[in-house]
Amino acid sequence: MKLKKASPVWQAIGIGVVAGMRSILAPAVVSHILSRNKSRRLAKSQLSFIQSGKCAVALKVLAASELVADKLPFAPARIEFGGVVARGLSGALSAGVLTKANGKNALMGAGWGIVAATASAYAFYYLRKMITNRLEIYDPITGAVEDLAAIAGSFYLSESYQM
């Protein structure tokens, strides 16, 4: 079965949702995609660095570190002001770059990315809290399940990328 390619708007929303779940995973996914599918539309822009293999590797290492750090007891809640801002910016940047690489309006993509990242930060925070409390599951376990969901969504986005 061949995977249907998602529209740039849905890709922007999807990467925004990933940013809301794990802030560094979103730019890591975008860099991974673009390091393998270089876009001429980014070649001469200030964002061209995101297409390099070295950037993709560095962001993947940071994303893996974030997956571990999220489980630590002193990790701040994602809905604290700084966390929401970081996730919103990550969603805006990631979606804007992906949309520009697709030849669409980067500001439109950034707008969808920031909205999706902010909404998903709150949605997944409260969903994780509810599941942890109602099912009496140890929080790092629900965090690991959320990681798997974010990674699965990232794989889908990687496969649905179109230029």
C-alpha positions as CSV (number, residue, x, y, z in Angstrom):
1,M,0.0,0.0,0.0
2,K,1.4,3.3,-1.0
3,L,1.3,6.2,1.5
4,K,-0.8,9.1,0.4
5,K,1.2,12.4,0.5
6,A,-0.2,14.9,3.0
7,S,-0.8,18.5,2.0
8,P,1.7,21.2,3.2
9,V,-1.0,22.5,5.6
10,W,-1.5,19.1,7.2
11,Q,2.2,18.6,7.4
12,A,2.5,22.0,9.2
13,I,-0.2,21.0,11.6
14,G,1.3,17.6,12.1
15,I,4.8,18.9,12.8
16,G,3.2,21.5,15.2
17,V,1.5,18.7,17.1
18,V,4.9,16.9,17.4
19,A,6.5,20.1,18.7
20,G,3.8,20.4,21.3
21,M,4.6,16.9,22.5
22,R,8.4,17.1,22.3
23,S,9.8,20.5,21.4
24,I,13.2,19.4,19.9
25,L,11.8,16.4,18.1
26,A,10.0,18.6,15.6
27,P,13.0,20.5,14.2
28,A,14.9,17.1,14.3
29,V,12.3,15.6,12.1
30,V,12.3,18.5,9.7
31,S,16.1,18.5,9.5
32,H,16.0,14.7,8.9
33,I,13.5,15.1,6.1
34,L,15.3,18.0,4.4
35,S,18.8,16.4,4.7
36,R,17.5,13.6,2.6
37,N,15.2,15.6,0.3
38,K,17.0,18.9,-0.2
39,S,14.8,21.8,-1.3
40,R,16.1,24.3,-3.8
41,R,13.7,26.8,-2.2
42,L,15.8,26.8,1.0
43,A,19.2,26.6,-0.7
44,K,20.0,30.3,-0.6
45,S,18.0,31.2,2.5
46,Q,19.2,31.7,6.0
47,L,17.4,28.4,6.8
48,S,19.5,26.3,4.5
49,F,21.6,25.0,7.4
50,I,18.6,22.8,8.4
51,Q,19.2,20.7,5.3
52,S,22.7,19.6,6.4
53,G,23.4,16.1,7.6
54,K,25.4,17.5,10.5
55,C,22.4,19.6,11.7
56,A,20.1,16.6,11.4
57,V,22.4,14.4,13.5
58,A,22.9,17.2,16.2
59,L,19.1,17.7,16.4
60,K,18.5,14.0,16.7
61,V,21.0,13.8,19.6
62,L,19.2,16.7,21.3
63,A,15.8,15.1,20.7
64,A,17.0,11.9,22.3
65,S,18.2,13.8,25.3
66,E,14.9,15.5,25.6
67,L,13.1,12.1,25.6
68,V,15.2,11.2,28.6
69,A,15.1,14.6,30.4
70,D,11.3,14.6,30.2
71,K,11.1,11.6,32.6
72,L,13.2,13.2,35.3
73,P,11.4,14.4,38.4
74,F,12.6,17.9,38.2
75,A,11.6,18.5,34.6
76,P,9.2,21.4,34.4
77,A,5.7,21.0,33.2
78,R,5.3,21.8,29.5
79,I,2.5,24.2,30.2
80,E,4.7,26.5,32.2
81,F,5.2,29.8,30.3
82,G,8.7,29.0,29.1
83,G,7.7,25.5,27.9
84,V,4.7,26.8,26.0
85,V,6.8,29.5,24.4
86,A,9.6,27.0,23.4
87,R,7.0,24.6,22.0
88,G,5.2,27.3,20.1
89,L,8.5,28.6,18.6
90,S,9.6,25.1,17.7
91,G,6.3,24.4,16.0
92,A,6.4,27.8,14.1
93,L,10.0,27.3,13.0
94,S,9.6,23.7,12.0
95,A,6.3,24.2,10.2
96,G,7.5,27.4,8.5
97,V,10.6,25.7,7.1
98,L,8.7,22.6,6.0
99,T,6.1,24.7,4.3
100,K,8.7,27.0,2.6
101,A,10.5,23.9,1.4
102,N,7.2,22.8,-0.2
103,G,7.0,26.2,-2.1
104,K,4.2,27.5,0.0
105,N,4.0,30.5,2.3
106,A,6.3,30.1,5.3
107,L,4.3,32.4,7.5
108,M,1.1,30.4,6.8
109,G,3.0,27.3,7.8
110,A,4.5,29.0,10.9
111,G,1.0,30.1,11.9
112,W,-0.4,26.6,11.7
113,G,2.6,25.3,13.5
114,I,2.4,27.6,16.5
115,V,-1.3,27.0,16.9
116,A,-0.9,23.2,16.7
117,A,2.1,23.2,19.0
118,T,0.4,25.3,21.7
119,A,-2.9,23.3,21.5
120,S,-1.1,20.0,21.6
121,A,1.1,21.0,24.5
122,Y,-2.0,21.6,26.6
123,A,-3.9,18.6,25.2
124,F,-1.2,16.1,25.7
125,Y,-0.3,17.5,29.1
126,Y,-3.8,17.0,30.4
127,L,-4.3,13.7,28.6
128,R,-1.1,12.3,30.2
129,K,-2.1,13.6,33.6
130,M,-5.6,12.1,33.3
131,I,-4.3,8.7,32.2
132,T,-1.6,8.7,34.9
133,N,-4.2,9.5,37.7
134,R,-7.1,7.4,36.5
135,L,-5.2,4.3,35.7
136,E,-2.7,4.8,38.5
137,I,0.2,4.4,36.1
138,Y,3.7,5.6,37.0
139,D,4.2,8.9,35.1
140,P,7.4,8.0,33.2
141,I,5.5,5.1,31.7
142,T,2.8,7.3,30.3
143,G,5.6,9.6,29.2
144,A,7.3,6.8,27.3
145,V,4.0,6.0,25.6
146,E,3.7,9.6,24.6
147,D,7.2,9.4,23.2
148,L,6.2,6.5,21.1
149,A,3.2,8.4,19.8
150,A,5.4,11.4,18.9
151,I,7.9,9.2,17.2
152,A,5.2,7.4,15.3
153,G,3.8,10.7,14.1
154,S,7.2,11.8,13.1
155,F,7.7,8.7,11.0
156,Y,4.4,9.3,9.3
157,L,5.4,12.9,8.6
158,S,8.7,11.8,7.2
159,E,7.0,9.4,4.8
160,S,4.3,11.8,3.8
161,Y,6.7,14.7,2.9
162,Q,6.2,16.0,-0.6
163,M,8.0,18.7,-2.6
